[in-house]
Amino acid sequence: LAVIREAMVDEAHGGQLVGILTKLEKAGWKIGGETLKTAPRGYDVDHPRIELLRHKSLTVGVDYGFEPFIHTSTLVDRVRQDWRKATPFLEWVGAHGAA
């Protein structure tokens, strides 16, 4: 968690994550995960990415609801497409989540 937060604080890496999450949100994805109610210890409450820094876990997901395609073979194709859309997020976490 500390390693990811340090990447979030970094101007280039944190900015990259914001761009990835913004693009996913605009495409209808939900950003979630467990968050702290306040700033994590050692981080300024006025940090421009404090909302990200408050995350103890960070998830992205898309909800298909009760769309008719969920009962067809099209669902597999849709999941594959969405997995590809999430790839930049997964790559960011992979690159910045290990010490």
VMD Tcl script that draws the C-alpha trace (Angstrom):
set ca {
  {0.00 0.00 0.00}
  {2.82 2.40 0.88}
  {4.50 1.75 -2.47}
  {1.30 2.43 -4.40}
  {0.65 5.61 -2.43}
  {4.15 6.85 -3.20}
  {3.45 6.28 -6.90}
  {0.16 8.18 -6.53}
  {2.03 11.12 -4.97}
  {4.55 11.20 -7.81}
  {3.47 13.85 -10.31}
  {4.04 11.74 -13.42}
  {2.86 8.38 -12.13}
  {-0.03 9.78 -10.10}
  {-1.12 11.90 -13.03}
  {-1.02 8.84 -15.25}
  {-3.28 6.94 -12.85}
  {-5.74 9.83 -12.72}
  {-5.86 9.82 -16.53}
  {-6.50 6.09 -16.66}
  {-9.27 6.24 -14.05}
  {-10.87 9.30 -15.65}
  {-11.02 7.55 -19.01}
  {-12.61 4.47 -17.45}
  {-15.17 6.58 -15.55}
  {-16.13 8.43 -18.73}
  {-16.71 5.02 -20.34}
  {-19.14 4.07 -17.56}
  {-16.81 2.21 -15.22}
  {-17.09 2.51 -11.45}
  {-14.03 3.22 -9.33}
  {-14.30 1.62 -5.91}
  {-12.50 0.07 -3.02}
  {-12.19 0.57 0.70}
  {-11.22 4.11 1.71}
  {-10.15 5.95 4.81}
  {-12.40 8.73 6.13}
  {-9.42 11.06 6.47}
  {-6.01 11.47 4.86}
  {-3.61 8.62 5.52}
  {-0.94 9.36 8.09}
  {1.89 11.37 6.56}
  {-0.10 12.80 3.64}
  {-1.41 16.34 3.35}
  {-5.22 16.62 3.31}
  {-4.82 19.23 0.56}
  {-2.88 16.94 -1.78}
  {-4.41 17.11 -5.28}
  {-4.85 13.32 -5.34}
  {-5.98 12.90 -1.73}
  {-9.09 11.00 -2.86}
  {-6.85 8.34 -4.40}
  {-4.48 8.35 -1.45}
  {-7.38 7.61 0.91}
  {-7.90 4.23 -0.78}
  {-6.89 1.13 1.15}
  {-7.94 -0.88 -1.90}
  {-8.68 0.32 -5.40}
  {-10.97 -1.44 -7.83}
  {-12.43 -0.75 -11.25}
  {-15.51 -2.43 -12.63}
  {-18.30 -2.20 -15.10}
  {-21.84 -3.34 -14.33}
  {-23.79 -5.10 -17.04}
  {-26.98 -5.01 -15.03}
  {-29.74 -6.99 -16.72}
  {-28.76 -6.24 -20.29}
  {-30.11 -8.87 -22.70}
  {-26.61 -9.88 -23.85}
  {-25.72 -11.34 -20.44}
  {-27.69 -14.47 -21.35}
  {-25.91 -14.98 -24.67}
  {-22.48 -15.92 -25.92}
  {-21.93 -12.20 -26.56}
  {-21.16 -11.86 -22.87}
  {-17.77 -13.54 -23.33}
  {-16.83 -11.07 -26.06}
  {-17.97 -8.15 -23.93}
  {-15.93 -9.33 -20.94}
  {-12.86 -9.68 -23.17}
  {-13.35 -6.17 -24.54}
  {-13.75 -4.75 -21.06}
  {-10.71 -6.63 -19.78}
  {-8.69 -4.95 -22.53}
  {-10.07 -1.55 -21.49}
  {-8.92 -2.24 -17.92}
  {-5.43 -3.25 -19.05}
  {-3.85 0.21 -18.52}
  {-5.05 0.17 -14.90}
  {-3.74 -3.36 -14.35}
  {-0.40 -2.46 -15.94}
  {-0.13 0.67 -13.76}
  {-0.75 -1.36 -10.61}
  {1.71 -4.02 -11.80}
  {4.39 -1.43 -12.48}
  {3.93 0.54 -9.25}
  {2.57 -1.99 -6.80}
  {5.70 -3.99 -6.11}
  {8.65 -2.83 -4.06}
}
mol new
graphics top color blue
foreach p $ca { graphics top sphere $p radius 0.5 }
foreach p [lrange $ca 0 end-1] q [lrange $ca 1 end] { graphics top cylinder $p $q radius 0.2 }
display resetview
